[in-house]
Amino acid sequence: MPRTTLVFDERTTITNLGFMKTVLCLVGCFGATILAAAQIRTEPVEYKQGDAVLEGFLAYDTSIKGKRPGVLVVHQWKGLGDYEKKRADMLARLGYNVLCVDIYGKGVRPNDPKDAAAEAGKYKSNRQLLRDRAGAGLDVLKKHELTDPKRIAAIGYCFGGTTVLELARSGSDIAGVVSFHGALDSPDPAAGRNIKCKVLALHGADDPFVPPKDVAAFEEEMRGGKVDWQLVAYGGAVHSFTDWNAGNDNSKGAAYHEKADRRSWEAMKQFFTEILK
C-alpha cells in the first residue's frame, strides 16, 4: 500500500501512514462525541392543581445519566409558549431537568395583550392562587425521576418573574429563584420573612412598569426578611429585555436588549453554579 502524504501548508509536509490512521481515528471519535454531546428530549406534561387541568413542558438531555438539578420555568403574561420552550431547551443543554409550568390552564394561551393582561390580573390579584399554581408544577418537577429534589431552582419572565418571587414568599423549600424583568411589588411585604431560598432579581433599570418605589420597597422587604438576595439593574434596558420577540423600541416600555439578555443569562448561570452544587 502506498504511503499517504499530508500537506498542511507550503512549509510543512508529513509522510507517515500510521500518523494518517491516527488522525482519521481521532476525527471519527471526535465526531461521534459531538453527535452524542446533547440529546434533548421534550414532552408535554399534564397535571392538576385542584380541579384545574394544566399542561406543562418538560425538557432534558438523555445523554446525561441519573438525577440532576431541576429548574422550574414560569411563563410571561401570554402563557406557556415557544419562548419558554426555547429557554427550557437552553437550560436542558446546560444539564438541568427543566419543567415549564402552566399557570393559566391547559389551552389558555391569550394572544391579544388585553386578554393577556386580564388573565395575568386574575393571579396577580390572588397571590395565594398564583403560589398554588406554581407549587403544583414544582411538585411535578420534584417527583420526576430525573430530578434531584434537593437541588431545584425556579426562574420566570415578566409575569413569571413575579410568580417565582411569590413562590419564594410562600416559603418554598428550593435553592433559589431568578426573576427576569418581573414585577417586584408585594401586597404583603411581611411575606418576605417567609423566604428560605436565595433570590436573584434581574431588572431593567429603565423599566416603566417597575417604578423606583417598587424597587425600593422590594429592597426593604428583602432586608426585613434577612434574605440572601441580589438585585441587578441593567442600564438602558426596559421591560421584557430578554424577549427577542419584543422589538427594539424602548419608547414602548418593553423591548429586547441584547446585552442585558446576554448578561442576565450569565448572571443566572453563575447563580446556579453557587446554589445548585
Salt bridges, closest charged atoms under 4 A:
ASP9 OD2 - ARG11 NH2 3.43
GLU46 OE1 - LYS106 NZ 2.69
ASP89 OD1 - ARG93 NE 2.78
ASP102 OD1 - ARG109 NH1 3.22
GLU119 OE1 - LYS122 NZ 3.17
ASP148 OD2 - ARG151 NE 2.84
GLU166 OE2 - ARG127 NH1 2.81
GLU166 OE1 - ARG131 NE 2.97
GLU166 OE2 - ARG169 NH1 2.78
ASP185 OD2 - ARG127 NH2 3.42
ASP207 OD2 - HIS239 ND1 2.74
ASP214 OD1 - LYS213 NZ 3.21
GLU219 OE1 - ARG223 NH2 3.72
GLU220 OE2 - ARG223 NH1 2.84
GLU221 OE2 - ARG169 NE 2.74
GLU258 OE2 - ARG262 NE 3.22
ASP261 OD1 - ARG87 NH2 3.01
GLU266 OE2 - LYS269 NZ 3.26
